[in-house]
Amino acid sequence: MCDDGTGNHAMVANPRREQIRATLTHLAPDLATLRTAFDEAERAMSAGAWTGAPADRFGDGLSARARRLDRAAEQAREQLLQELAAEPEQVRRCETFGVSPLFPLALPPVGSRG
């Protein structure tokens, strides 16, 4: 039974909200890495590291990839924020049993060999 016998339900903080917040915090450095992954190469190309028609094509492709990565990182963040917004602040206590974490295993940061 999900109530205290009086028809009232014990309400508690929604653990899924905290899990989503923790996921956002955990992923923030990786999302930042994705957003800036091509910055150094783009700066080098802008500074004239390589010139000519092939370099222009390469630079255009590099910029397109940088924009796609930035967009993907922002979409991932926005999706998590939407999930967070969709979750109620409180839920009935009995609805919290068996709640599993979003990421049950520790994930290494992007680019690490861990």
N, CA, C and O of each residue as an XYZ file, in Angstrom:
456
protein
N       0.848     -1.165      0.000
C       0.000      0.000      0.000
C       0.903      1.240      0.000
O       1.983      1.235      0.590
N       0.449      2.277     -0.659
C       1.291      3.452     -0.859
C       0.943      4.603      0.072
O       1.548      5.670     -0.033
N       0.013      4.429      0.958
C      -0.298      5.527      1.868
C      -0.061      5.089      3.310
O       0.321      3.947      3.562
N      -0.285      5.989      4.240
C      -0.031      5.692      5.648
C      -1.237      5.075      6.357
O      -1.271      5.017      7.586
N      -2.208      4.622      5.599
C      -3.398      4.017      6.177
C      -4.538      5.002      6.348
O      -5.664      4.601      6.643
N      -4.267      6.268      6.169
C      -5.304      7.294      6.313
C      -5.733      7.850      4.963
O      -6.563      8.756      4.884
N      -5.167      7.307      3.927
C      -5.449      7.844      2.593
C      -4.464      8.921      2.190
O      -4.516      9.424      1.068
N      -3.564      9.281      3.098
C      -2.539     10.282      2.793
C      -1.270      9.575      2.323
O      -0.906      8.511      2.825
N      -0.630     10.173      1.381
C       0.617      9.617      0.861
C       1.789     10.420      1.415
O       1.763     11.651      1.415
N       2.805      9.725      1.882
C       4.019     10.401      2.331
C       4.759     10.886      1.091
O       5.137     10.089      0.232
N       4.961     12.186      1.005
C       5.650     12.773     -0.133
C       7.110     13.011      0.228
O       7.428     13.423      1.344
N       7.985     12.748     -0.724
C       9.423     12.932     -0.525
C      10.006     13.603     -1.765
O       9.381     13.646     -2.825
N      11.213     14.123     -1.605
C      11.916     14.712     -2.744
C      12.084     13.647     -3.823
O      12.403     12.496     -3.525
N      11.875     14.027     -5.042
C      11.977     13.115     -6.178
C      13.449     12.766     -6.431
O      14.214     13.639     -6.841
N      13.864     11.521     -6.199
C      15.271     11.162     -6.379
C      15.724     11.253     -7.833
O      16.908     11.463     -8.095
N      14.821     11.101     -8.761
C      15.198     11.189    -10.182
C      15.689     12.590    -10.532
O      16.592     12.745    -11.353
N      15.099     13.604     -9.914
C      15.568     14.982    -10.165
C      17.034     15.127     -9.759
O      17.832     15.720    -10.485
N      17.381     14.579     -8.590
C      18.772     14.663     -8.148
C      19.690     13.870     -9.078
O      20.813     14.295     -9.351
N      19.227     12.743     -9.557
C      20.025     11.950    -10.493
C      20.284     12.719    -11.787
O      21.388     12.683    -12.331
N      19.272     13.403    -12.266
C      19.444     14.185    -13.500
C      20.395     15.350    -13.249
O      21.267     15.629    -14.072
N      20.230     16.035    -12.112
C      21.157     17.126    -11.765
C      22.594     16.608    -11.679
O      23.518     17.238    -12.193
N      22.772     15.463    -11.031
C      24.114     14.879    -10.898
C      24.682     14.522    -12.267
O      25.876     14.695    -12.513
N      23.839     14.029    -13.145
C      24.283     13.691    -14.502
C      24.731     14.942    -15.240
O      25.763     14.931    -15.912
N      23.966     16.018    -15.121
C      24.362     17.286    -15.754
C      25.720     17.746    -15.241
O      26.569     18.181    -16.019
N      25.921     17.650    -13.933
C      27.194     18.054    -13.339
C      28.327     17.151    -13.827
O      29.412     17.626    -14.162
N      28.060     15.844    -13.864
C      29.066     14.867    -14.292
C      29.467     15.093    -15.757
O      30.641     14.971    -16.107
N      28.504     15.415    -16.595
C      28.769     15.551    -18.026
C      29.279     16.929    -18.429
O      29.813     17.081    -19.528
N      29.132     17.931    -17.577
C      29.503     19.302    -17.935
C      30.924     19.418    -18.497
O      31.101     20.065    -19.530
N      31.944     18.823    -17.867
C      33.296     18.942    -18.437
C      33.407     18.290    -19.823
O      34.093     18.813    -20.701
N      32.747     17.171    -20.013
C      32.799     16.502    -21.318
C      32.083     17.320    -22.387
O      32.538     17.390    -23.529
N      30.977     17.930    -22.022
C      30.260     18.776    -22.979
C      31.102     19.987    -23.346
O      31.114     20.405    -24.504
N      31.805     20.551    -22.377
C      32.697     21.676    -22.655
C      33.833     21.249    -23.581
O      34.226     22.002    -24.472
N      34.349     20.063    -23.375
C      35.404     19.535    -24.247
C      34.898     19.394    -25.676
O      35.594     19.755    -26.625
N      33.694     18.871    -25.828
C      33.118     18.731    -27.171
C      32.960     20.087    -27.848
O      33.226     20.227    -29.042
N      32.526     21.084    -27.082
C      32.297     22.412    -27.660
C      33.585     23.061    -28.159
O      33.544     23.887    -29.070
N      34.714     22.702    -27.581
C      35.981     23.367    -27.903
C      37.000     22.446    -28.575
O      38.163     22.819    -28.733
N      36.576     21.263    -28.965
C      37.505     20.251    -29.488
C      38.310     20.732    -30.694
O      39.468     20.347    -30.853
N      37.725     21.551    -31.528
C      38.407     21.994    -32.748
C      38.921     23.427    -32.670
O      39.419     23.957    -33.662
N      38.807     24.057    -31.508
C      39.204     25.466    -31.384
C      40.666     25.696    -31.756
O      40.979     26.616    -32.512
N      41.553     24.871    -31.229
C      42.983     25.065    -31.484
C      43.298     24.907    -32.969
O      44.055     25.696    -33.534
N      42.724     23.903    -33.590
C      42.955     23.691    -35.027
C      42.373     24.841    -35.845
O      42.990     25.284    -36.814
N      41.210     25.320    -35.470
C      40.625     26.462    -36.191
C      41.479     27.717    -36.036
O      41.650     28.475    -36.991
N      42.017     27.939    -34.828
C      42.896     29.095    -34.622
C      44.146     28.970    -35.487
O      44.583     29.946    -36.098
N      44.716     27.779    -35.538
C      45.914     27.567    -36.352
C      45.615     27.827    -37.825
O      46.408     28.466    -38.518
N      44.487     27.339    -38.300
C      44.133     27.562    -39.704
C      43.901     29.054    -39.964
O      44.325     29.571    -40.997
N      43.243     29.740    -39.049
C      42.997     31.180    -39.207
C      44.297     31.980    -39.185
O      44.396     33.037    -39.807
N      45.288     31.467    -38.465
C      46.584     32.145    -38.378
C      47.472     31.848    -39.582
O      48.584     32.366    -39.678
N      46.977     31.006    -40.511
C      47.735     30.729    -41.728
C      48.632     29.518    -41.651
O      49.615     29.441    -42.389
N      48.330     28.569    -40.787
C      49.146     27.360    -40.668
C      49.218     26.604    -41.991
O      50.205     25.927    -42.278
N      48.187     26.725    -42.772
C      48.139     26.055    -44.076
C      47.282     26.939    -44.962
O      46.217     27.392    -44.544
N      47.729     27.184    -46.163
C      46.994     28.069    -47.068
C      46.797     27.403    -48.416
O      47.422     26.390    -48.730
N      45.927     27.988    -49.191
C      45.637     27.471    -50.521
C      44.250     26.862    -50.574
O      43.551     26.773    -49.565
N      43.865     26.445    -51.774
C      42.517     25.899    -51.985
C      42.257     24.650    -51.139
O      41.204     24.560    -50.507
N      43.185     23.678    -51.107
C      42.921     22.503    -50.256
C      42.784     22.887    -48.776
O      41.968     22.317    -48.052
N      43.592     23.857    -48.338
C      43.510     24.305    -46.952
C      42.167     24.975    -46.679
O      41.592     24.807    -45.604
N      41.672     25.727    -47.648
C      40.363     26.370    -47.473
C      39.269     25.323    -47.321
O      38.397     25.453    -46.463
N      39.312     24.289    -48.148
C      38.317     23.216    -48.047
C      38.433     22.496    -46.703
O      37.431     22.199    -46.053
N      39.665     22.226    -46.305
C      39.890     21.578    -45.021
C      39.357     22.452    -43.883
O      38.669     21.960    -42.988
N      39.673     23.733    -43.921
C      39.222     24.666    -42.892
C      37.703     24.751    -42.826
O      37.125     24.814    -41.740
N      37.060     24.753    -43.988
C      35.594     24.770    -44.016
C      35.032     23.509    -43.363
O      34.082     23.579    -42.583
N      35.623     22.357    -43.683
C      35.178     21.091    -43.079
C      35.407     21.082    -41.582
O      34.577     20.585    -40.820
N      36.523     21.626    -41.165
C      36.853     21.713    -39.745
C      35.815     22.565    -39.001
O      35.331     22.194    -37.932
N      35.494     23.699    -39.592
C      34.494     24.583    -38.977
C      33.123     23.917    -38.915
O      32.405     24.064    -37.926
N      32.762     23.191    -39.960
C      31.470     22.491    -39.968
C      31.430     21.431    -38.865
O      30.422     21.280    -38.174
N      32.524     20.707    -38.710
C      32.577     19.694    -37.647
C      32.493     20.341    -36.267
O      31.822     19.826    -35.373
N      33.174     21.465    -36.101
C      33.136     22.179    -34.817
C      31.709     22.611    -34.496
O      31.259     22.473    -33.358
N      31.001     23.129    -35.487
C      29.608     23.550    -35.267
C      28.730     22.349    -34.930
O      27.860     22.452    -34.065
N      28.941     21.203    -35.598
C      28.148     20.005    -35.304
C      28.398     19.507    -33.884
O      27.456     19.136    -33.183
N      29.637     19.497    -33.463
C      29.952     19.067    -32.091
C      29.340     20.009    -31.069
O      28.791     19.563    -30.062
N      29.429     21.296    -31.321
C      28.836     22.268    -30.408
C      27.324     22.060    -30.321
O      26.746     22.092    -29.234
N      26.696     21.850    -31.463
C      25.247     21.624    -31.499
C      24.876     20.340    -30.768
O      23.890     20.309    -30.032
N      25.656     19.283    -30.964
C      25.383     18.003    -30.295
C      25.518     18.140    -28.781
O      24.696     17.610    -28.034
N      26.544     18.845    -28.329
C      26.729     19.053    -26.888
C      25.556     19.843    -26.314
O      25.054     19.522    -25.237
N      25.128     20.862    -27.026
C      24.004     21.667    -26.538
C      22.704     20.860    -26.543
O      21.888     20.995    -25.631
N      22.510     20.035    -27.549
C      21.309     19.198    -27.593
C      21.283     18.201    -26.441
O      20.226     17.960    -25.858
N      22.421     17.624    -26.109
C      22.490     16.685    -24.984
C      22.129     17.399    -23.687
O      21.358     16.883    -22.877
N      22.690     18.587    -23.497
C      22.398     19.369    -22.297
C      20.910     19.743    -22.245
O      20.267     19.613    -21.203
N      20.387     20.199    -23.353
C      18.971     20.592    -23.403
C      18.046     19.409    -23.126
O      17.025     19.560    -22.454
N      18.398     18.244    -23.637
C      17.572     17.057    -23.397
C      17.517     16.742    -21.907
O      16.452     16.438    -21.370
N      18.663     16.815    -21.245
C      18.683     16.564    -19.797
C      17.896     17.631    -19.039
O      17.205     17.317    -18.071
N      17.995     18.885    -19.469
C      17.227     19.943    -18.818
C      15.725     19.739    -19.014
O      14.936     20.017    -18.111
N      15.335     19.261    -20.173
C      13.919     18.955    -20.419
C      13.455     17.807    -19.525
O      12.353     17.846    -18.977
N      14.299     16.789    -19.381
C      13.964     15.678    -18.488
C      13.799     16.184    -17.052
O      12.872     15.787    -16.346
N      14.697     17.051    -16.638
C      14.630     17.618    -15.294
C      13.335     18.408    -15.111
O      12.661     18.272    -14.089
N      12.994     19.217    -16.082
C      11.780     20.033    -15.993
C      10.518     19.172    -15.966
O       9.507     19.573    -15.390
N      10.570     18.008    -16.577
C       9.397     17.129    -16.641
C       9.165     16.357    -15.342
O       8.089     15.797    -15.135
N      10.166     16.326    -14.473
C      10.060     15.579    -13.219
C       9.454     16.453    -12.127
O       9.854     17.606    -11.970
N       8.494     15.922    -11.369
C       7.937     16.694    -10.257
C       8.958     16.831     -9.129
O       9.843     15.992     -8.964
N       8.815     17.901     -8.362
C       9.712     18.127     -7.218
C       9.580     17.009     -6.189
O      10.577     16.545     -5.634
N       8.342     16.578     -5.937
C       8.109     15.531     -4.945
C       7.279     14.410     -5.554
O       6.486     14.614     -6.473
N       7.494     13.219     -5.007
C       6.733     12.034     -5.409
C       6.334     11.277     -4.147
O       6.859     11.522     -3.061
N       5.397     10.359     -4.317
C       5.029      9.520     -3.172
C       6.221      8.638     -2.822
O       6.925      8.148     -3.706
N       6.439      8.443     -1.537
C       7.586      7.649     -1.081
C       7.636      6.290     -1.783
O       8.707      5.835     -2.185
N       6.480      5.647     -1.929
C       6.468      4.312     -2.524
C       6.902      4.336     -3.987
O       7.252      3.291     -4.535
N       6.887      5.502     -4.630
C       7.318      5.596     -6.018
C       8.834      5.684     -6.144
O       9.367      5.665     -7.253
N       9.525      5.780     -5.022
C      10.979      5.896     -5.070
C      11.688      4.560     -4.938
O      12.895      4.476     -5.163
N      10.966      3.528     -4.583
C      11.601      2.216     -4.425
C      12.023      1.681     -5.783
O      11.261      1.720     -6.749
N      13.232      1.187     -5.838
C      13.718      0.594     -7.081
C      14.172      1.612     -8.116
O      14.394      1.250     -9.272
N      14.318      2.888     -7.727
C      14.810      3.894     -8.666
C      16.286      3.622     -8.896
O      17.074      3.574     -7.951
N      16.649      3.447    -10.136
C      18.054      3.158    -10.449
C      18.720      4.407    -10.996
O      18.055      5.253    -11.594
N      20.021      4.533    -10.801
C      20.731      5.709    -11.293
C      20.763      5.731    -12.815
O      20.660      4.688    -13.462
N      20.907      6.924    -13.382
C      21.007      7.060    -14.831
C      22.272      6.388    -15.345
O      22.255      5.713    -16.374
N      23.381      6.582    -14.612
C      24.652      5.993    -15.003
C      25.149      5.135    -13.849
O      25.874      5.637    -12.990
N      24.783      3.858    -13.802
C      25.157      3.023    -12.664
C      26.654      2.757    -12.575
O      27.152      2.411    -11.504
N      27.377      2.911    -13.673
C      28.816      2.684    -13.659
C      29.523      4.019    -13.806
O      29.021      4.914    -14.486
N      30.664      4.162    -13.187
C      31.443      5.385    -13.348
C      31.939      5.463    -14.786
O      32.527      4.512    -15.302
N      31.700      6.593    -15.422
C      32.130      6.788    -16.800
C      33.403      7.612    -16.828
O      33.480      8.636    -16.150
N      34.411      7.195    -17.594
C      35.623      8.027    -17.686
C      35.325      9.255    -18.520
O      34.439      9.217    -19.374
N      36.049     10.350    -18.293
C      35.854     11.554    -19.093
C      36.175     11.298    -20.562
O      36.960     10.405    -20.881
N      35.580     12.065    -21.439
C      35.845     11.956    -22.872
C      37.335     12.143    -23.098
O      37.942     13.039    -22.512
N      37.918     11.325    -23.924
C      39.329     11.456    -24.262
C      40.264     10.762    -23.296
O      41.463     10.675    -23.562
N      39.751     10.266    -22.184
C      40.635      9.573    -21.245
C      40.761      8.114    -21.653
O      39.964      7.605    -22.442
N      41.724      7.482    -21.132
C      41.937      6.074    -21.454
C      41.540      5.199    -20.270
O      41.897      4.023    -20.207
N      40.783      5.800    -19.314
C      40.385      5.084    -18.101
C      39.301      4.184    -18.367
O      38.834      3.495    -17.460
